[in-house]
């Protein structure tokens, strides 16, 4: 159903974003820098929202419960814009910025896999507030859904 569509969209955005950022897009010898920058933004613009758009399934085969996945994606939604905005001051290589964003997403899953589903300490869910709350279109609030 739709869960498979959104997970597939997330996977496709990871592949296309990586190909753009690393300048290895098929049939294009030299990807323009604007497209390479778009490649590292795909993690925050498409991948994470695609995964957040549906009720989390978790990954039982990996020991990731649905509640853990939701917390991990919320944390990644907060951190990846920071890495995307701040890393260009440290490196001008879009491939490195893309890779760091991918590692941040994986690390968020790792943090909550270790922390579990508790509500205190490291397991506490990140609350999305401030400016990001207005950009948070992956939770249904834009359709009038209640928290």
Helices and strands as residue ranges (DSSP letters): H 2-21, H 33-42, I 43-47, H 48-52, G 60-62, H 66-86, G 87-89, H 94-115, G 121-123, H 131-135, G 141-143
